[in-house]
C-alpha cells in the first residue's frame, strides 16, 4: 500500500456515460483499493455537485464548464469557482497527476496544474483515429483542433501512455512518444454477476435459432451507426439474423425511425441490463471508426460473446488468434454484411472464438493490474522508486 495522493483530470466522468468515464471511474476505484488517496477533477456541465465523495473513498471535484457538441467536448469556465476548486486541490498536494485524454481543454488544465505543482504528469490517450462528426468540413475543423491542442500538450512534456496498443501508436501520429500501455480492463466475473437477468430474446420475440446481433454504445457517426443500419437493410429478407441496438445519442432518431423488421431498439440501458443483453445475444457488433479500447469489447468477451469489430484499439488484444476471422475489413455496410454471413455459417467456430476471448480477458485485463501499472508509471515519471506490491 503506497498511501500516495493521486489527482486524475478527466473532462468526462459520471453521471456522463462513456468509455473515458468508465475507465476513469474504475482506475480511480482500483487505485483507492491499493491504498492511494484519489481525487478526480472533472467538468461540471449539469446540476451535479461541485464536491462529492463517491464509492470506495474516491473524491470528485467538478470544475465549471460549458457544454459543446452535446456534452462531448466540455470547455472550462475559468471563473472564481474554477480557480477556488483548483486551489483546494493544490492545497491537498497530490503526489501524482494523471490526465485523460490528449484533446480536451480540461486536459490542459490538468497539465498546467501538474506543472505548477512541480509534478510530471502521466497522460493517457483514449483514441486511435481522429474525432469525427460524419461531415467532411466539420471533420477537417476537428482535425485542425486536435493538432492545435496536441501542440500545446507537447509543451508540458507528459509521460504518455495509451489504453491499447493502437492508442499508444496513435500518439506517435502527433509527435508524442509513448512509454507503454495502461490498458482498459474489466472485472469480468463482477460484470456477469451484475446482470439484471432480463431475457431480451423473450421480450423482443426472437426465436432461439435466430442469430441475435447486439450493438451497445453511443449512437453517433464514429460508432458506425449508419453502416449498421444499411447492413440491416441489406439482410432484412434473411429472417435468421436480427439486430438489437442499445444506446442513445445524436443518431438515435435515425435508428428508431429505420422501421426495419429485423432491427430492435432498447434505448439507453444500465449496466445490469447491458450485461443481460450480452448474455442472451449471439454476436457483438462494433463497426466503430475510432476507439482507444472499447469497454464494450471487454463486456462482450466477459460473456464469451464473439465480436465482429473494426480494427480499432483493443480489438486485436481481445480477439487474439481469432482476430483475422472476426475483424471487419472496414467500417462499411459491405464489410458488416460479409462478416455476418460468415458468422451465420460458422456458428460452432464462432462460439469457440468467443470462449477464447473470455479466457484471455479474464487472465490479462484486470483493473488490479492496470492500477498497479498506472502507479508505477507515475512513480517513474517523477524519478521515484516504486514498491511493486
MIROMAR-833952 format. One record per residue (C-alpha): z negated, x, y; residue in three letters. Coordinates in steps of 0.25 Angstrom, whole numbers, plus 5000, padded with zeros to 4 digits. Layout:
// residues N
ZXYALA...
END
This chain:
// residues 389
500050005000UNK500550075013UNK499849985023UNK500950015033UNK501349915044UNK502849875044UNK503549795054UNK504849725049UNK505849685060UNK506749575055UNK507549485064UNK507549375054UNK506349325046UNK505749205040UNK505849085043UNK507249125044UNK507849145030UNK508849245026UNK508949385019UNK508349465030UNK507249375032UNK506949375017UNK507049525016UNK506049545028UNK505049445022UNK505049505008UNK505049645013UNK503849615023UNK503049545012UNK503249655002UNK502849765012UNK501649685015UNK501349675000UNK501449824999UNK500249835010UNK501149845022UNK500849765035UNK502149695039UNK502549625051UNK503949565052UNK504549565066UNK505649455067UNK506349365076UNK505849225081UNK506949125083UNK506249005079UNK504848945080UNK504149045071UNK502849105076UNK502949245083UNK501849295073UNK501649255059UNK500849305047UNK501749275034UNK501449295019UNK500949425013UNK500449485026UNK501749495034UNK501649465049UNK502849415057UNK503149435072UNK504349355077UNK504949405089UNK505649305099UNK507149305097UNK508449215100UNK509149155088UNK510649195087UNK511649165076UNK510749055071UNK509549145070UNK510349255062UNK510349345074UNK508949345082UNK508949405095UNK507649455100UNK507049395113UNK506349515119UNK505349445127UNK503849455129UNK503549395116UNK504449485109UNK503849615116UNK502449565112UNK502749545098UNK503349685097UNK502149745104UNK501249675094UNK502049735083UNK501949865089UNK500449865090UNK500449835075UNK501049975074UNK501949955061UNK502150085053UNK503550045049UNK504649955055UNK505749885046UNK506949815053UNK507849715047UNK509049725049UNK510149805057UNK510849705067UNK509749615073UNK509249635087UNK507849615081UNK508049735073UNK508249825086UNK506849765090UNK506249815077UNK506949955078UNK506549965093UNK505149925089UNK505050035078UNK505550145088UNK504450105098UNK503450115086UNK503950245082UNK504350195068UNK505750225062UNK506150085057UNK506750045044UNK508049955046UNK508449875034UNK509949825034UNK510249685028UNK511749675030UNK512949735022UNK514049675031UNK514249635046UNK513649505050UNK514649385051UNK514749245056UNK516149225050UNK516849235063UNK517749355065UNK517449365080UNK515949335079UNK515849435067UNK516549545076UNK515449525086UNK514349535075UNK514949665070UNK514849725084UNK513449665086UNK513049735072UNK513549865076UNK512949865090UNK511549825084UNK511649935074UNK511950045084UNK510650005091UNK509950005077UNK510450155074UNK509750205087UNK508450175081UNK508650255068UNK508050165058UNK507950195043UNK509050095038UNK509050025024UNK509849915018UNK509349795010UNK510449835000UNK511349944997UNK512549875004UNK511649845016UNK511249995016UNK512650035016UNK512949935027UNK512050015037UNK513050135036UNK514050045042UNK513250045055UNK512950195054UNK511550165049UNK511150255037UNK510450185026UNK509250245020UNK509250155008UNK509050005003UNK507849915005UNK508349804996UNK508149664997UNK507349614986UNK506649494979UNK505449454971UNK506349384960UNK505249324952UNK504649264964UNK505949204969UNK506149134955UNK504749084956UNK504949034969UNK506048934964UNK505748794968UNK506248744955UNK507348654961UNK508548624951UNK509748634961UNK510748614950UNK510048474946UNK509848444961UNK511348464964UNK511848404951UNK512448544946UNK512748534931UNK512148654922UNK513548704919UNK514048714933UNK513948854940UNK513048844952UNK513348944963UNK512148964973UNK512249014987UNK510949034995UNK510949095009UNK511249065023UNK512548985025UNK513349085035UNK514649155035UNK514149285030UNK513649225017UNK515049185013UNK514749035014UNK516149005018UNK516749075006UNK515749004997UNK516248865002UNK517648905000UNK517348954986UNK516648824983UNK517848744988UNK518848824978UNK517948794966UNK517648654969UNK518448604958UNK517648694948UNK516548604944UNK515848714937UNK515448784950UNK514548734961UNK513948804973UNK512448784979UNK512348834993UNK510948844999UNK510648895013UNK510848855028UNK511648915039UNK512848905048UNK513748875036UNK512848765031UNK513748655037UNK514948715031UNK514248715017UNK513748585018UNK515048525023UNK515848585012UNK515848455004UNK516148534990UNK515648464977UNK515348604972UNK514448644983UNK512948604985UNK512148644997UNK510548644997UNK510348695012UNK509248795014UNK508348825002UNK506948885002UNK506749004993UNK506148914981UNK507448834981UNK508348954983UNK507649004970UNK507848874963UNK509348864967UNK509649004962UNK508848974949UNK509848864945UNK511148924950UNK512149004942UNK512749094953UNK512349144966UNK513449164977UNK513349264988UNK514649274996UNK514049345008UNK514749435017UNK513549515020UNK512149535014UNK511149645015UNK510549605001UNK510549454999UNK509249394995UNK509949284988UNK510549384978UNK509149424975UNK508749284974UNK509849244965UNK509649364956UNK508149334954UNK508649214946UNK509749294939UNK510749214946UNK512049294947UNK512649314961UNK514149314966UNK514049394978UNK514849474988UNK514549624989UNK513449614999UNK512149685000UNK511349664987UNK512449614979UNK512649734970UNK511149764969UNK510849624964UNK512149604955UNK512049744949UNK513049774938UNK513649634939UNK514049654953UNK515549674950UNK515649544944UNK514749464954UNK515149524967UNK516149434975UNK517349514980UNK517149464994UNK516549345001UNK517749255000UNK517949124992UNK518949184983UNK517849284978UNK516849184976UNK517749094968UNK518149204959UNK516749244957UNK516249104954UNK517449084944UNK517049224937UNK515549174937UNK515849044931UNK516649104919UNK515549214917UNK514249134917UNK513549224906UNK513949354913UNK513549294926UNK512149264920UNK511949404915UNK512249464929UNK511249364935UNK510249414926UNK510549554928UNK510349534943UNK509049474941UNK508549594933UNK509049684944UNK508449614956UNK507049594949UNK507049744946UNK507549804958UNK507449714970UNK505949684973UNK505249674987UNK504149764982UNK505149884981UNK505949854994UNK504549845001UNK504249984995UNK505550044999UNK505449985013UNK504050045015UNK504650175010UNK505850165020UNK504850145032UNK504050265028UNK505250355026UNK505850315039UNK504550355046UNK504350485039UNK503150445031UNK502750465017UNK502650335009UNK501850294997UNK502750234987UNK501750144980UNK
END
